[in-house]
Amino acid sequence: MKITAALVKQLLQEQFPQWADLPVTAVLPGGHDNRTFRLGTQLSVRLPSHKRYEAQVQKEAAWLPFLAEHLSVPVTVPVAIGRANARYPLAWSVNRWLPGDIALASSDGLERLASELAKFLHQLWQIPAASGPTAGTHNFHRGGNLEVYDQETRQALLDLGLRVDPKLCGELWDRALASRWSRDPVWVHGDVAPGNLLVEQGRLIGVIDFGSMGVGDPACDLVMAWTHFDKTSRQQFMNAVDVDQDTWDRARGWALWKALITFDRAESQGVVAELANEAGVSFSR
């Protein structure tokens, strides 16, 4: 599905003419689940890239205003929902624009980001979650049971062979599956990654893209310990988050699953070495 600034302009003219004269600029990188465009200086437009991501639109509209009231860090809040039509067959949204730069893979400010991200997650976990959406296909099981990805993970290990350490990866995966979150379910963002964290001089000033949010096990929101932080900031993040070792084992399982399937898919295209170097994933404690 080709999603362009021209398409956004046409949709605005048809459904929200009050914003149709504002400039529309593609946000780069544009994201995977959604394509994002800046609308004027105060708004943004998000359009799902596939039918499987459409449910995120209504979910964000229903829950983000509620979550925003409980968080000290600004989050994206939808202000209007666009309807599907012949021009674009999915629901879409207009949102408040949040300033800031995405948290790039840099050693500058990592310790501060580790502390501030931990604080954000603690605030998120304290928000009442009893009526929130439980993990499922709508958020690709974020907050749910890692076993749904067991077959996929083990197949990736077989495919990759000695490109990874199969014994170490297998042990880490088995350890991740050996426990469950036994406390009350909590809110999870579902995709805590540098591209969804907005920073200014190392300070966390915004969190975006809650399409994978739900309630359940918070382990899925801790993967940046291995995918972004270095040894020092990783330990600071772990200390500040302060969850039990079982939860860290499941968190490492989430990171391992994503790394393995990404490398497996890339390996078939002959680019796994380049991706491995770029990712810099380390699964050490």
PyMOL commands that set and color helices and strands:
alter all, ss='L'
color gray80, all
select helices_A, chain A and resi 5-15+17-19+51-53+55-68+110-126+137-139+146-163+166-177+194-196+218-222+224-227+231-241+245-267+272-279
alter helices_A, ss='H'
color red, helices_A
select strands_A, chain A and resi 24-26+34-39+43-48+78-82+92-96+101-102+186-188+197-200+203-207+214-216
alter strands_A, ss='S'
color yellow, strands_A
deselect
rebuild
show_as cartoon
